[in-house]
């Protein structure tokens, strides 16, 4: 068993990140899916759809939700899934280094992956002081 990964993003972000991850790792070691929330979406309809995606990803070890922006609709929908009985942890500020770091530790628990995701996202930021 392993943790499933669900990207909760604004339109076109999640699928692009999965595509970029496949460029680096042609065979992803974990089940990864994306729910992209269009601006005109009904949050209740999206919550129901997202819950199905999350349940499909949960093979017994839970789901790591990686959201693009804390407080925005995609993140709020992801966070609300726990109210629907989905076993999850959520990390916001999604970027490609965060996703790749998670995928490199597919054997870790949901709790460990939460910290790995946050550390990977922060560690992928570089400031050139030249």
C-alpha positions in Angstrom: 0.0 0.0 0.0 1.0 3.6 -0.4 -0.2 7.1 0.0 -2.1 8.6 -3.0 -1.3 12.2 -4.1 -4.1 14.6 -5.1 -3.2 18.0 -6.6 -5.8 20.6 -5.9 -5.2 23.5 -8.2 -6.6 26.3 -10.3 -7.2 25.5 -14.0 -4.3 24.0 -16.0 -1.8 23.9 -13.1 -2.2 20.4 -11.7 -2.1 18.5 -15.0 0.9 20.5 -16.1 2.8 19.7 -12.9 2.0 16.0 -13.4 3.3 16.2 -17.0 6.5 17.9 -15.8 7.0 15.2 -13.1 6.6 12.5 -15.8 9.3 14.2 -17.8 11.6 13.8 -14.9 10.3 10.4 -13.8 8.6 8.6 -16.7 7.1 5.9 -14.3 5.6 7.7 -11.3 6.1 5.6 -8.1 2.8 6.7 -6.6 -0.8 7.2 -7.8 -1.2 10.9 -8.6 -4.2 12.7 -9.9 -5.2 16.4 -10.2 -8.5 18.2 -9.8 -8.4 21.6 -11.4 -11.1 24.0 -10.3 -12.4 26.3 -13.0 -13.3 29.9 -11.9 -17.0 29.2 -12.6 -17.2 25.9 -10.7 -19.8 25.2 -8.1 -17.8 24.4 -4.9 -20.3 21.8 -3.8 -20.2 19.9 -7.1 -16.4 20.1 -7.1 -16.3 18.7 -3.5 -18.3 15.7 -4.5 -16.2 15.1 -7.6 -13.0 15.6 -5.6 -14.1 13.2 -2.9 -14.4 10.5 -5.5 -11.0 11.2 -6.9 -9.5 11.1 -3.3 -11.3 7.8 -2.4 -9.9 6.3 -5.7 -6.4 7.3 -4.7 -6.7 6.0 -1.1 -5.4 2.4 -1.0 -5.5 2.3 2.8 -2.7 4.7 3.7 -4.5 8.0 3.1 -4.2 10.8 0.6 -1.7 13.7 0.5 -3.4 16.8 -0.9 -1.1 19.3 -2.5 -2.8 22.6 -3.1 -1.5 25.5 -5.1 -2.7 28.4 -2.9 -3.8 28.3 0.7 -7.2 29.9 1.3 -8.3 29.6 -2.4 -11.2 27.5 -3.5 -9.1 24.4 -4.6 -7.3 24.3 -1.2 -10.6 24.8 0.7 -12.2 22.0 -1.2 -9.3 19.7 -0.5 -9.4 20.6 3.2 -13.1 19.9 3.4 -12.7 16.3 2.2 -11.9 15.2 5.7 -15.5 16.1 6.7 -16.6 13.6 4.0 -14.5 10.8 5.7 -11.4 11.0 3.5 -8.2 10.3 5.4 -5.9 13.1 4.3 -3.2 15.7 5.1 -2.9 18.9 3.1 0.1 21.0 2.2 -0.3 24.3 0.2 2.2 26.2 -1.9 2.5 23.5 -4.5 5.5 23.6 -6.8 7.3 21.1 -8.9 10.2 20.5 -6.4 7.5 19.7 -3.8 5.8 17.2 -6.0 9.1 15.6 -7.1 10.3 15.3 -3.5 7.1 13.5 -2.5 7.4 11.1 -5.4 11.0 10.2 -4.4 9.7 9.1 -1.0 6.8 6.8 -2.0 7.5 4.4 0.9 6.9 7.0 3.6 3.7 7.4 5.7 1.2 10.2 5.2 2.5 12.1 8.2 6.1 11.8 6.9 5.1 12.8 3.4 3.5 16.0 4.7 6.8 17.2 6.2 8.7 16.0 3.1 6.4 18.0 0.8 6.8 21.2 2.8 10.6 20.7 3.0 10.7 20.0 -0.7 8.7 23.0 -1.6 10.9 25.3 0.5 14.1 23.7 -0.7 13.2 24.2 -4.3 13.4 28.0 -3.9 16.7 29.6 -4.9 17.6 33.3 -4.7 20.5 34.5 -6.8 22.5 37.0 -4.9 24.8 37.9 -7.8 
